[in-house]
Amino acid sequence: MEEATARALTLLDEAMRSGTRRLLGIAGAPGAGKSTLTDVLTEQLPARSCIVVPMDGFHLADVALERLGRLERKGAPDTFDAAGYVALLQRLRTARRQDPPVWAPMFERDLEQPLAGAIEVAGHVPLVITEGNYLLADDAFAHVRTMLDARWFVETPDDQRHARLIARHERFGKSPARARDWALGPDEANARLVAATRDRADAVVRCG
């Protein structure tokens, strides 16, 4: 975590000296610790110097997933608005200090639904941290990594990752059996897709 913080501080320093915003992308499988890492970074970096904009805000709503027949694969690449996410990153990358805020969506875990216009990104914030499963993926997400100034990959031993996922699913309403089935089913299928993108990262952060 100390090395990760040092790297983030270097990005922040580059942004401050150049007067142009930097984007740090943090990829990793479900339950790998991406949110934990971003929490540490926001605590360690100077106040109001960065903001986190998760990819999860671009989940398609359940009503759309049900209509498309994808609800039981929620979290797979085609259950996100990838083009919308790329468009947001483009706006964040090119925003100037004097521009009005950019409003980004977030994913509300209590509701298990995305919420539009929930995260305010002021023009003067020099570092935006974005995290999600598919930041280094191809196809609909291929343009994401071109928007990023740094690309990190978080990895955690599978047993710890599975335990985190099962506990998370239970905490947000799934039965123990359903939580385990989801963590070792759809989540694990997505984790394999994410693992294949590891070599595209600039740095690997090991948690656990």
N, CA, C and O of each residue as an XYZ file, in Angstrom:
832
protein
N       0.827     -1.203      0.000
C       0.000      0.000      0.000
C       0.867      1.261      0.000
O       0.492      2.276     -0.586
N       2.029      1.192      0.660
C       2.928      2.353      0.679
C       3.429      2.666     -0.732
O       3.488      3.828     -1.134
N       3.790      1.615     -1.481
C       4.265      1.837     -2.845
C       3.137      2.366     -3.725
O       3.361      3.238     -4.565
N       1.918      1.840     -3.534
C       0.771      2.309     -4.313
C       0.505      3.787     -4.031
O       0.244      4.566     -4.948
N       0.572      4.163     -2.762
C       0.360      5.567     -2.401
C       1.432      6.449     -3.018
O       1.138      7.542     -3.502
N       2.680      5.977     -3.002
C       3.774      6.754     -3.593
C       3.556      6.957     -5.094
O       3.794      8.045     -5.619
N       3.103      5.910     -5.779
C       2.841      6.032     -7.210
C       1.702      7.017     -7.477
O       1.759      7.803     -8.423
N       0.666      6.966     -6.633
C      -0.458      7.890     -6.799
C      -0.014      9.329     -6.546
O      -0.463     10.248     -7.230
N       0.863      9.523     -5.570
C       1.380     10.864     -5.295
C       2.183     11.395     -6.479
O       2.143     12.589     -6.775
N       2.911     10.510     -7.157
C       3.654     10.921     -8.348
C       2.703     11.389     -9.442
O       2.949     12.409    -10.086
N       1.615     10.646     -9.655
C       0.610     11.065    -10.633
C       0.015     12.416    -10.256
O      -0.162     13.292    -11.103
N      -0.287     12.566     -8.977
C      -0.863     13.821     -8.502
C       0.107     14.976     -8.720
O      -0.295     16.061     -9.139
N       1.379     14.740     -8.437
C       2.389     15.779     -8.638
C       2.485     16.162    -10.115
O       2.618     17.342    -10.442
N       2.419     15.169    -11.007
C       2.449     15.455    -12.443
C       1.267     16.332    -12.848
O       1.409     17.272    -13.629
N       0.101     16.003    -12.300
C      -1.098     16.774    -12.627
C      -0.975     18.209    -12.138
O      -1.343     19.143    -12.850
N      -0.462     18.388    -10.928
C      -0.342     19.723    -10.348
C       0.669     20.564    -11.124
O       0.442     21.750    -11.360
N       1.789     19.949    -11.521
C       2.834     20.699    -12.230
C       2.423     21.037    -13.657
O       2.780     22.095    -14.176
N       1.670     20.137    -14.295
C       1.277     20.356    -15.688
C      -0.008     21.162    -15.821
O      -0.269     21.771    -16.858
N      -0.809     21.157    -14.756
C      -2.099     21.831    -14.824
C      -3.154     21.047    -15.575
O      -4.214     21.583    -15.898
N      -2.874     19.769    -15.861
C      -3.835     18.907    -16.549
C      -4.148     17.699    -15.674
O      -3.270     17.160    -14.999
N      -5.381     17.294    -15.696
C      -5.855     16.204    -14.835
C      -5.224     14.876    -15.239
O      -4.920     14.651    -16.411
N      -5.032     14.001    -14.255
C      -4.583     12.634    -14.483
C      -5.698     11.670    -14.077
O      -6.453     11.925    -13.139
N      -5.781     10.544    -14.817
C      -6.742      9.488    -14.525
C      -5.988      8.207    -14.179
O      -5.163      7.727    -14.957
N      -6.283      7.666    -13.009
C      -5.709      6.406    -12.552
C      -6.793      5.343    -12.593
O      -7.847      5.503    -11.979
N      -6.537      4.254    -13.317
C      -7.496      3.162    -13.408
C      -7.035      1.970    -12.600
O      -5.876      1.566    -12.686
N      -7.943      1.397    -11.807
C      -7.633      0.240    -10.968
C      -8.581     -0.894    -11.352
O      -9.783     -0.823    -11.099
N      -8.026     -1.937    -11.963
C      -8.813     -3.083    -12.406
C      -8.585     -4.259    -11.454
O      -7.666     -4.253    -10.635
N      -9.448     -5.260    -11.589
C      -9.310     -6.457    -10.770
C     -10.597     -7.245    -10.761
O     -11.659     -6.731    -11.111
N     -10.496     -8.494    -10.359
C     -11.658     -9.386    -10.334
C     -12.626     -8.971     -9.226
O     -12.251     -8.224     -8.322
N     -13.864     -9.450     -9.292
C     -14.804     -9.185     -8.197
C     -14.237     -9.657     -6.862
O     -13.773    -10.791     -6.737
N     -14.283     -8.773     -5.870
C     -13.796     -9.118     -4.538
C     -12.304     -9.026     -4.350
O     -11.800     -9.420     -3.298
N     -11.570     -8.516     -5.335
C     -10.109     -8.473     -5.232
C      -9.607     -7.404     -4.266
O      -8.484     -7.502     -3.770
N     -10.420     -6.385     -3.993
C      -9.988     -5.327     -3.085
C      -9.816     -3.980     -3.750
O      -9.103     -3.120     -3.232
N     -10.457     -3.783     -4.888
C     -10.334     -2.510     -5.597
C     -10.855     -1.343     -4.758
O     -10.191     -0.313     -4.643
N     -12.028     -1.504     -4.183
C     -12.609     -0.433     -3.366
C     -11.774     -0.179     -2.117
O     -11.629      0.964     -1.684
N     -11.230     -1.237     -1.542
C     -10.364     -1.077     -0.365
C      -9.141     -0.240     -0.723
O      -8.748      0.650      0.031
N      -8.547     -0.526     -1.865
C      -7.368      0.230     -2.296
C      -7.726      1.697     -2.541
O      -6.990      2.591     -2.125
N      -8.843      1.947     -3.210
C      -9.213      3.341     -3.469
C      -9.510      4.077     -2.170
O      -9.229      5.270     -2.059
N     -10.074      3.381     -1.183
C     -10.317      4.009      0.122
C      -8.999      4.419      0.780
O      -8.889      5.504      1.351
N      -8.002      3.535      0.689
C      -6.688      3.847      1.274
C      -6.072      5.053      0.574
O      -5.544      5.955      1.225
N      -6.142      5.064     -0.751
C      -5.544      6.167     -1.502
C      -6.207      7.501     -1.163
O      -5.513      8.499     -0.970
N      -7.529      7.533     -1.089
C      -8.211      8.792     -0.785
C      -7.920      9.267      0.630
O      -7.957     10.467      0.904
N      -7.629      8.327      1.536
C      -7.244      8.709      2.898
C      -5.819      9.248      2.953
O      -5.525     10.159      3.728
N      -4.928      8.681      2.123
C      -3.517      9.043      2.192
C      -3.159     10.270      1.366
O      -2.231     11.001      1.711
N      -3.881     10.501      0.287
C      -3.574     11.657     -0.561
C      -4.125     12.932      0.079
O      -5.039     12.861      0.900
N      -3.585     14.088     -0.284
C      -4.065     15.348      0.299
C      -5.565     15.540      0.100
O      -6.127     15.116     -0.910
N      -6.193     16.170      1.055
C      -7.640     16.396      1.011
C      -8.035     17.138     -0.262
O      -7.363     18.083     -0.676
N      -9.121     16.706     -0.869
C      -9.717     17.324     -2.060
C      -8.807     17.277     -3.290
O      -9.013     18.021     -4.248
N      -7.795     16.392     -3.257
C      -6.896     16.289     -4.419
C      -7.331     15.206     -5.395
O      -6.848     15.161     -6.526
N      -8.241     14.329     -4.968
C      -8.672     13.245     -5.842
C     -10.121     12.888     -5.552
O     -10.674     13.253     -4.515
N     -10.717     12.175     -6.482
C     -12.078     11.681     -6.305
C     -12.189     10.346     -7.015
O     -11.519     10.108     -8.020
N     -13.038      9.477     -6.488
C     -13.215      8.138     -7.040
C     -14.497      8.087     -7.860
O     -15.561      8.488     -7.389
N     -14.389      7.594     -9.081
C     -15.546      7.423     -9.974
C     -15.565      5.954    -10.404
O     -14.865      5.589    -11.349
N     -16.348      5.103     -9.736
C     -16.340      3.672    -10.062
C     -17.036      3.353    -11.389
O     -17.998      4.014    -11.780
N     -16.531      2.342    -12.059
C     -17.171      1.838    -13.271
C     -18.556      1.271    -12.974
O     -19.421      1.265    -13.850
N     -18.777      0.793    -11.748
C     -20.043      0.149    -11.396
C     -21.248      1.064    -11.566
O     -22.375      0.579    -11.662
N     -21.036      2.375    -11.606
C     -22.146      3.279    -11.852
C     -22.769      3.079    -13.222
O     -23.863      3.576    -13.488
N     -22.074      2.352    -14.097
C     -22.580      2.110    -15.444
C     -23.191      0.722    -15.601
O     -23.388      0.252    -16.722
N     -23.493      0.063    -14.476
C     -24.348     -1.128    -14.518
C     -25.661     -0.771    -15.212
O     -26.218      0.298    -14.962
N     -26.155     -1.638    -16.069
C     -27.515     -1.474    -16.554
C     -28.484     -1.798    -15.415
O     -28.215     -2.684    -14.603
N     -29.599     -1.088    -15.355
C     -30.592     -1.314    -14.315
C     -31.217     -2.707    -14.482
O     -31.255     -3.259    -15.581
N     -31.703     -3.257    -13.368
C     -32.290     -4.599    -13.408
C     -33.431     -4.695    -14.411
O     -33.599     -5.719    -15.074
N     -34.218     -3.619    -14.519
C     -35.347     -3.668    -15.459
C     -34.851     -3.841    -16.894
O     -35.493     -4.515    -17.699
N     -33.709     -3.230    -17.211
C     -33.129     -3.392    -18.547
C     -32.521     -4.781    -18.710
O     -32.672     -5.411    -19.757
N     -31.833     -5.257    -17.672
C     -31.216     -6.584    -17.748
C     -32.271     -7.675    -17.895
O     -32.074     -8.642    -18.631
N     -33.371     -7.518    -17.204
C     -34.447     -8.514    -17.323
C     -35.030     -8.511    -18.732
O     -35.307     -9.566    -19.303
N     -35.211     -7.319    -19.282
C     -35.745     -7.212    -20.633
C     -34.792     -7.839    -21.654
O     -35.232     -8.420    -22.646
N     -33.482     -7.718    -21.403
C     -32.473     -8.259    -22.314
C     -32.154     -9.725    -22.047
O     -31.411    -10.348    -22.806
N     -32.715    -10.282    -20.967
C     -32.428    -11.665    -20.615
C     -31.055    -11.869    -20.016
O     -30.470    -12.943    -20.156
N     -30.523    -10.838    -19.339
C     -29.157    -10.912    -18.800
C     -29.108    -10.782    -17.276
O     -28.022    -10.689    -16.704
N     -30.245    -10.773    -16.621
C     -30.255    -10.502    -15.182
C     -29.461    -11.538    -14.392
O     -28.809    -11.198    -13.405
N     -29.512    -12.784    -14.813
C     -28.788    -13.835    -14.097
C     -27.296    -13.826    -14.412
O     -26.546    -14.648    -13.885
N     -26.861    -12.904    -15.265
C     -25.422    -12.731    -15.550
C     -24.969    -11.336    -15.144
O     -23.963    -10.839    -15.652
N     -25.696    -10.703    -14.240
C     -25.362     -9.339    -13.828
C     -23.901     -9.264    -13.382
O     -23.445    -10.062    -12.564
N     -23.188     -8.302    -13.929
C     -21.756     -8.171    -13.661
C     -20.888     -8.595    -14.827
O     -19.694     -8.296    -14.847
N     -21.470     -9.293    -15.808
C     -20.736     -9.660    -17.022
C     -20.495     -8.411    -17.874
O     -21.188     -7.410    -17.692
N     -19.544     -8.447    -18.786
C     -19.226     -7.237    -19.574
C     -20.427     -6.618    -20.280
O     -20.549     -5.394    -20.337
N     -21.320     -7.459    -20.823
C     -22.445     -6.904    -21.580
C     -23.613     -6.472    -20.703
O     -24.705     -6.209    -21.206
N     -23.385     -6.396    -19.385
C     -24.420     -5.860    -18.494
C     -24.062     -4.450    -18.020
O     -24.639     -3.936    -17.061
N     -23.097     -3.836    -18.713
C     -22.686     -2.461    -18.430
C     -22.884     -1.596    -19.674
O     -22.902     -2.097    -20.798
N     -23.031     -0.306    -19.457
C     -23.041      0.675    -20.544
C     -21.597      1.113    -20.768
O     -21.170      2.161    -20.283
N     -20.859      0.301    -21.503
C     -19.439      0.568    -21.714
C     -19.215      1.867    -22.472
O     -18.303      2.624    -22.140
N     -20.032      2.137    -23.485
C     -19.861      3.358    -24.274
C     -20.107      4.595    -23.419
O     -19.419      5.604    -23.571
N     -21.079      4.518    -22.527
C     -21.340      5.635    -21.619
C     -20.168      5.878    -20.688
O     -19.824      7.024    -20.400
N     -19.552      4.800    -20.216
C     -18.385      4.914    -19.335
C     -17.214      5.568    -20.066
O     -16.546      6.444    -19.516
N     -16.967      5.143    -21.300
C     -15.889      5.741    -22.094
C     -16.150      7.234    -22.303
O     -15.237      8.054    -22.201
N     -17.394      7.573    -22.595
C     -17.737      8.983    -22.817
C     -17.494      9.811    -21.559
O     -17.017     10.943    -21.641
N     -17.818      9.251    -20.397
C     -17.568      9.972    -19.151
C     -16.077     10.180    -18.934
O     -15.652     11.277    -18.570
N     -15.277      9.143    -19.153
C     -13.827      9.278    -18.975
C     -13.264     10.352    -19.899
O     -12.363     11.100    -19.517
N     -13.799     10.424    -21.112
C     -13.348     11.451    -22.050
C     -13.655     12.844    -21.508
O     -12.815     13.741    -21.581
N     -14.856     13.024    -20.965
C     -15.212     14.313    -20.370
C     -14.311     14.641    -19.185
O     -13.857     15.775    -19.038
N     -14.056     13.651    -18.347
C     -13.216     13.880    -17.175
C     -11.785     14.211    -17.581
O     -11.124     15.031    -16.945
N     -11.318     13.576    -18.630
C      -9.933     13.793    -19.073
C      -9.729     15.182    -19.650
O      -8.672     15.783    -19.459
N     -10.720     15.694    -20.345
C     -10.556     16.963    -21.048
C     -11.107     18.164    -20.288
O     -10.960     19.300    -20.739
N     -11.739     17.927    -19.141
C     -12.316     19.042    -18.384
C     -11.220     20.012    -17.924
O     -10.117     19.594    -17.573
N     -11.540     21.308    -17.931
C     -10.617     22.334    -17.473
C     -11.046     22.822    -16.092
O     -12.181     22.608    -15.665
N     -10.127     23.473    -15.415
C     -10.390     23.903    -14.043
C     -11.625     24.791    -13.940
O     -12.366     24.724    -12.959
N     -11.841     25.616    -14.949
C     -12.939     26.582    -14.889
C     -14.268     25.995    -15.378
O     -15.298     26.666    -15.307
N     -14.257     24.755    -15.872
C     -15.482     24.149    -16.372
C     -16.432     23.796    -15.226
O     -15.988     23.586    -14.098
N     -17.736     23.729    -15.510
C     -18.676     23.286    -14.479
C     -18.424     21.832    -14.110
O     -17.772     21.109    -14.863
N     -18.929     21.395    -12.964
C     -18.689     20.013    -12.542
C     -19.239     18.998    -13.543
O     -20.218     19.246    -14.246
N     -18.575     17.857    -13.575
C     -19.084     16.692    -14.300
C     -19.758     15.796    -13.266
O     -19.176     15.492    -12.224
N     -20.987     15.376    -13.557
C     -21.727     14.527    -12.624
C     -21.679     13.079    -13.110
O     -22.092     12.775    -14.229
N     -21.175     12.202    -12.261
C     -21.006     10.790    -12.612
C     -21.992      9.925    -11.822
O     -22.423     10.311    -10.735
N     -22.347      8.767    -12.359
C     -23.236      7.862    -11.626
C     -22.469      7.029    -10.600
O     -21.243      6.932    -10.654
N     -23.191      6.445     -9.685
C     -22.617      5.507     -8.720
C     -23.520      4.289     -8.645
O     -24.653      4.318     -9.124
N     -23.014      3.214     -8.041
C     -23.810      2.008     -7.841
C     -24.171      1.924     -6.370
O     -23.292      1.877     -5.509
N     -25.448      1.905     -6.087
C     -25.950      1.841     -4.715
C     -26.173      0.382     -4.339
O     -27.113     -0.253     -4.816
N     -25.304     -0.143     -3.482
C     -25.361     -1.563     -3.160
C     -26.609     -1.940     -2.368
O     -27.112     -3.055     -2.507
N     -27.109     -1.039     -1.552
C     -28.335     -1.358     -0.812
C     -29.498     -1.611     -1.761
O     -30.355     -2.455     -1.495
N     -29.523     -0.876     -2.868
C     -30.578     -1.041     -3.873
C     -30.172     -2.009     -4.974
O     -31.025     -2.516     -5.701
N     -28.871     -2.269     -5.102
C     -28.328     -3.064     -6.208
C     -28.672     -2.437     -7.553
O     -28.945     -3.134     -8.530
N     -28.652     -1.081     -7.583
C     -29.013     -0.350     -8.790
C     -28.078      0.848     -8.969
O     -27.557      1.380     -7.989
N     -27.863      1.277    -10.231
C     -27.084      2.498    -10.473
C     -27.915      3.732    -10.171
O     -29.138      3.725    -10.313
N     -27.232      4.793     -9.751
C     -27.880      6.080     -9.483
C     -27.185      7.149    -10.318
O     -25.984      7.375    -10.169
N     -27.931      7.796    -11.185
C     -27.349      8.823    -12.048
C     -27.042     10.095    -11.269
O     -27.704     10.407    -10.280
N     -26.022     10.829    -11.730
C     -25.721     12.145    -11.173
C     -25.433     12.149     -9.694
O     -25.858     13.066     -8.991
N     -24.718     11.143     -9.194
C     -24.492     11.006     -7.755
C     -23.120     11.498     -7.298
O     -22.946     11.817     -6.121
N     -22.147     11.567     -8.201
C     -20.776     11.943     -7.837
C     -20.407     13.225     -8.566
O     -20.399     13.266     -9.796
N     -20.104     14.259     -7.816
C     -19.714     15.547     -8.400
C     -18.196     15.604     -8.564
O     -17.457     15.461     -7.590
N     -17.738     15.812     -9.782
C     -16.304     15.931    -10.058
C     -16.037     17.371    -10.482
O     -16.282     17.750    -11.627
N     -15.541     18.153     -9.558
C     -15.261     19.564     -9.841
C     -14.077     19.692    -10.793
O     -13.192     18.836    -10.816
N     -14.069     20.753    -11.566
C     -13.026     20.947    -12.558
C     -11.628     21.066    -11.979
O     -10.646     20.767    -12.659
N     -11.529     21.502    -10.728
C     -10.203     21.743    -10.152
C      -9.578     20.489     -9.534
O      -8.430     20.540     -9.092
N     -10.306     19.358     -9.492
C      -9.746     18.132     -8.902
C      -8.693     17.562     -9.854
O      -9.021     17.231    -10.993
N      -7.430     17.438     -9.414
C      -6.368     17.066    -10.345
C      -6.254     15.573    -10.646
O      -5.683     15.193    -11.669
N      -6.796     14.715     -9.758
C      -6.637     13.268     -9.949
C      -7.988     12.583     -9.791
O      -8.658     12.725     -8.768
N      -8.375     11.835    -10.826
C      -9.584     11.010    -10.767
C      -9.140      9.548    -10.738
O      -8.357      9.104    -11.578
N      -9.654      8.815     -9.758
C      -9.384      7.383     -9.644
C     -10.648      6.644    -10.059
O     -11.717      6.874     -9.493
N     -10.533      5.766    -11.033
C     -11.680      4.971    -11.446
C     -11.324      3.499    -11.279
O     -10.211      3.078    -11.595
N     -12.275      2.726    -10.781
C     -12.001      1.309    -10.548
C     -13.148      0.455    -11.060
O     -14.304      0.877    -11.066
N     -12.803     -0.767    -11.493
C     -13.811     -1.671    -12.003
C     -13.191     -2.925    -12.590
O     -11.972     -3.020    -12.733
N     -14.025     -3.872    -12.924
C     -13.539     -5.157    -13.416
C     -12.857     -5.060    -14.775
O     -11.827     -5.697    -14.994
N     -13.418     -4.271    -15.690
C     -13.094     -4.417    -17.108
C     -12.301     -3.257    -17.691
O     -12.368     -3.012    -18.896
N     -11.561     -2.547    -16.873
C     -10.812     -1.391    -17.361
C      -9.749     -1.771    -18.386
O      -9.347     -0.935    -19.195
N      -9.292     -3.015    -18.363
C      -8.237     -3.455    -19.277
C      -8.754     -4.427    -20.324
O      -7.969     -5.072    -21.019
N     -10.079     -4.534    -20.438
C     -10.684     -5.508    -21.349
C     -10.734     -4.988    -22.784
O     -10.464     -3.817    -23.052
N     -11.084     -5.889    -23.694
C     -11.224     -5.548    -25.105
C     -12.689     -5.260    -25.434
O     -13.506     -4.994    -24.552
N     -12.991     -5.320    -26.720
C     -14.350     -5.153    -27.228
C     -14.918     -3.807    -26.801
O     -14.302     -2.776    -27.070
N     -16.069     -3.785    -26.148
C     -16.731     -2.520    -25.817
C     -15.903     -1.661    -24.872
O     -16.075     -0.443    -24.836
N     -15.005     -2.280    -24.106
C     -14.201     -1.540    -23.129
C     -12.811     -1.181    -23.660
O     -11.997     -0.631    -22.919
N     -12.530     -1.479    -24.916
C     -11.171     -1.325    -25.444
C     -10.653      0.104    -25.345
O      -9.450      0.314    -25.192
N     -11.539      1.085    -25.428
C     -11.091      2.479    -25.401
C     -10.821      2.988    -23.980
O     -10.252      4.065    -23.808
N     -11.224      2.227    -22.974
C     -11.055      2.702    -21.594
C      -9.586      2.911    -21.277
O      -9.200      3.968    -20.778
N      -8.765      1.909    -21.562
C      -7.366      2.012    -21.138
C      -6.613      3.131    -21.853
O      -5.599      3.610    -21.347
N      -7.097      3.555    -23.028
C      -6.448      4.670    -23.710
C      -6.734      5.998    -23.010
O      -6.025      6.980    -23.231
N      -7.760      6.031    -22.172
C      -8.109      7.250    -21.434
C      -7.316      7.388    -20.135
O      -7.326      8.447    -19.508
N      -6.639      6.333    -19.738
C      -6.003      6.293    -18.423
C      -4.520      6.637    -18.512
O      -3.826      6.224    -19.442
N      -4.049      7.399    -17.531
C      -2.624      7.723    -17.455
C      -1.838      6.640    -16.738
O      -0.633      6.507    -16.948
N      -2.505      5.867    -15.895
C      -1.880      4.741    -15.208
C      -2.920      3.649    -15.046
O      -4.096      3.925    -14.807
N      -2.475      2.395    -15.180
C      -3.380      1.252    -15.147
C      -2.840      0.235    -14.151
O      -1.777     -0.348    -14.366
N      -3.566      0.024    -13.071
C      -3.149     -0.927    -12.045
C      -4.080     -2.119    -12.040
O      -5.237     -2.032    -12.450
N      -3.545     -3.251    -11.560
C      -4.346     -4.465    -11.425
C      -4.211     -4.955     -9.987
O      -3.101     -5.127     -9.482
N      -5.337     -5.175     -9.340
C      -5.349     -5.664     -7.956
C      -5.623     -7.163     -7.974
O      -6.551     -7.619     -8.641
N      -4.818     -7.929     -7.242
C      -5.087     -9.360     -7.145
C      -4.982     -9.821     -5.695
O      -4.198     -9.295     -4.906
N      -5.794    -10.814     -5.376
C      -5.928    -11.356     -4.025
C      -6.061    -12.870     -4.144
O      -6.659    -13.345     -5.110
N      -5.527    -13.650     -3.200
C      -5.724    -15.104     -3.252
C      -7.207    -15.459     -3.385
O      -8.064    -14.834     -2.761
N      -7.495    -16.468     -4.205
C      -8.886    -16.790     -4.521
C      -9.724    -17.103     -3.283
O     -10.890    -16.716     -3.215
N      -9.142    -17.801     -2.303
C      -9.954    -18.155     -1.129
C     -10.405    -16.904     -0.375
O     -11.542    -16.838      0.093
N      -9.520    -15.914     -0.257
C      -9.898    -14.666      0.398
C     -10.920    -13.885     -0.441
O     -11.869    -13.311      0.093
N     -10.709    -13.877     -1.743
C     -11.628    -13.166     -2.630
C     -13.028    -13.769     -2.572
O     -14.021    -13.045     -2.501
N     -13.100    -15.104     -2.602
C     -14.398    -15.777     -2.520
C     -15.092    -15.477     -1.198
O     -16.295    -15.217     -1.166
N     -14.328    -15.515     -0.104
C     -14.922    -15.248      1.213
C     -15.482    -13.831      1.278
O     -16.561    -13.614      1.830
N     -14.755    -12.870      0.716
C     -15.244    -11.489      0.693
C     -16.548    -11.379     -0.101
O     -17.499    -10.726      0.329
N     -16.571    -12.025     -1.258
C     -17.751    -11.936     -2.111
C     -18.971    -12.553     -1.443
O     -20.058    -11.976     -1.468
N     -18.789    -13.726     -0.846
C     -19.914    -14.389     -0.186
C     -20.445    -13.521      0.944
O     -21.656    -13.354      1.093
N     -19.528    -12.966      1.744
C     -19.953    -12.098      2.848
C     -20.657    -10.853      2.331
O     -21.643    -10.410      2.922
N     -20.168    -10.284      1.241
C     -20.798     -9.085      0.660
C     -22.206     -9.397      0.178
O     -23.144     -8.649      0.451
N     -22.350    -10.503     -0.540
C     -23.675    -10.856     -1.060
C     -24.667    -11.110      0.085
O     -25.836    -10.736     -0.002
N     -24.190    -11.744      1.145
C     -25.070    -11.961      2.298
C     -25.446    -10.634      2.951
O     -26.593    -10.430      3.350
N     -24.468     -9.734      3.056
C     -24.711     -8.439      3.701
C     -25.764     -7.638      2.947
O     -26.502     -6.857      3.549
N     -25.836     -7.824      1.648
C     -26.794     -7.056      0.859
C     -28.015     -7.875      0.443
O     -28.677     -7.559     -0.546
N     -28.305     -8.925      1.204
C     -29.624     -9.548      1.095
C     -29.722    -10.951      0.548
O     -30.803    -11.537      0.602
N     -28.653    -11.525      0.022
C     -28.753    -12.883     -0.493
C     -28.666    -13.894      0.658
O     -27.994    -13.650      1.660
N     -29.344    -15.014      0.504
C     -29.221    -16.091      1.487
C     -27.810    -16.666      1.408
O     -27.140    -16.490      0.390
N     -27.334    -17.354      2.460
C     -25.989    -17.934      2.395
C     -25.773    -18.841      1.188
O     -24.714    -18.800      0.561
N     -26.781    -19.665      0.857
C     -26.633    -20.568     -0.283
C     -26.586    -19.783     -1.596
O     -25.764    -20.064     -2.468
N     -27.473    -18.803     -1.725
C     -27.518    -17.991     -2.930
C     -26.239    -17.167     -3.070
O     -25.723    -17.009     -4.177
N     -25.727    -16.646     -1.963
C     -24.491    -15.862     -1.984
C     -23.322    -16.703     -2.476
O     -22.517    -16.250     -3.290
N     -23.237    -17.932     -1.975
C     -22.141    -18.806     -2.392
C     -22.277    -19.189     -3.869
O     -21.292    -19.195     -4.607
N     -23.492    -19.504     -4.289
C     -23.708    -19.882     -5.685
C     -23.338    -18.741     -6.627
O     -22.757    -18.967     -7.688
N     -23.682    -17.507     -6.231
C     -23.395    -16.368     -7.094
C     -21.888    -16.077     -7.135
O     -21.330    -15.798     -8.196
N     -21.239    -16.146     -5.963
C     -19.802    -15.866     -5.895
C     -18.988    -16.878     -6.700
O     -18.005    -16.516     -7.346
N     -19.400    -18.148     -6.660
C     -18.650    -19.196     -7.350
C     -19.183    -19.477     -8.749
O     -18.620    -20.290     -9.483
N     -20.280    -18.798     -9.118
C     -20.864    -18.958    -10.442
C     -20.602    -17.751    -11.320
O     -19.530    -17.651    -11.916
N     -21.570    -16.814    -11.417
C     -21.369    -15.634    -12.278
C     -20.128    -14.815    -11.914
O     -19.385    -14.396    -12.801
N     -19.900    -14.584    -10.626
C     -18.727    -13.798    -10.232
C     -17.433    -14.465    -10.678
O     -16.511    -13.791    -11.138
N     -17.362    -15.784    -10.544
C     -16.124    -16.483    -10.888
C     -15.915    -16.523    -12.401
O     -14.781    -16.457    -12.876
N     -16.995    -16.631    -13.146
C     -16.875    -16.574    -14.605
C     -16.319    -15.220    -15.037
O     -15.480    -15.142    -15.933
N     -16.793    -14.156    -14.393
C     -16.294    -12.819    -14.702
C     -14.844    -12.657    -14.250
O     -14.051    -11.994    -14.919
N     -14.501    -13.267    -13.113
C     -13.132    -13.178    -12.605
C     -12.138    -13.772    -13.596
O     -11.032    -13.255    -13.753
N     -12.525    -14.847    -14.258
C     -11.630    -15.458    -15.246
C     -11.400    -14.521    -16.432
O     -10.293    -14.442    -16.963
N     -12.446    -13.817    -16.839
C     -12.285    -12.840    -17.914
C     -11.332    -11.724    -17.505
O     -10.486    -11.292    -18.289
N     -11.483    -11.268    -16.269
C     -10.653    -10.173    -15.774
C      -9.199    -10.615    -15.643
O      -8.287     -9.859    -15.977
N      -8.981    -11.834    -15.160
C      -7.616    -12.338    -14.964
C      -6.825    -12.326    -16.271
O      -5.610    -12.128    -16.264
N      -7.509    -12.536    -17.380
C      -6.838    -12.566    -18.687
C      -6.318    -11.197    -19.102
O      -5.542    -11.103    -20.053
N      -6.730    -10.120    -18.405
C      -6.286     -8.766    -18.764
C      -5.131     -8.280    -17.887
O      -4.652     -7.160    -18.067
N      -4.687     -9.094    -16.955
C      -3.679     -8.679    -15.961
C      -2.412     -8.125    -16.609
O      -1.864     -7.131    -16.133
N      -1.942     -8.745    -17.678
C      -0.662     -8.357    -18.273
C      -0.707     -6.984    -18.946
O       0.332     -6.465    -19.355
N      -1.892     -6.396    -19.063
C      -2.002     -5.071    -19.661
C      -1.806     -3.946    -18.643
O      -1.800     -2.769    -19.004
N      -1.649     -4.309    -17.390
C      -1.494     -3.296    -16.331
C      -0.062     -2.790    -16.271
O       0.878     -3.497    -16.635
N       0.090     -1.553    -15.806
C       1.423     -0.980    -15.564
C       2.014     -1.487    -14.263
O       3.234     -1.547    -14.108
N       1.142     -1.855    -13.323
C       1.584     -2.304    -12.012
C       0.545     -3.255    -11.439
O      -0.646     -3.136    -11.726
N       1.005     -4.197    -10.628
C       0.127     -5.147     -9.945
C       0.202     -4.875     -8.450
O       1.287     -4.828     -7.871
N      -0.953     -4.699     -7.834
C      -1.041     -4.477     -6.385
C      -1.575     -5.749     -5.756
O      -2.690     -6.169     -6.066
N      -0.807     -6.364     -4.883
C      -1.226     -7.608     -4.249
C      -1.805     -7.318     -2.870
O      -1.164     -6.698     -2.022
N      -3.022     -7.781     -2.674
C      -3.714     -7.593     -1.387
C      -3.919     -8.962     -0.738
O      -4.076     -9.978     -1.416
N      -3.911     -8.957      0.595
C      -4.173    -10.193      1.299
C      -2.903    -11.002      1.548
O      -2.964    -12.081      2.138
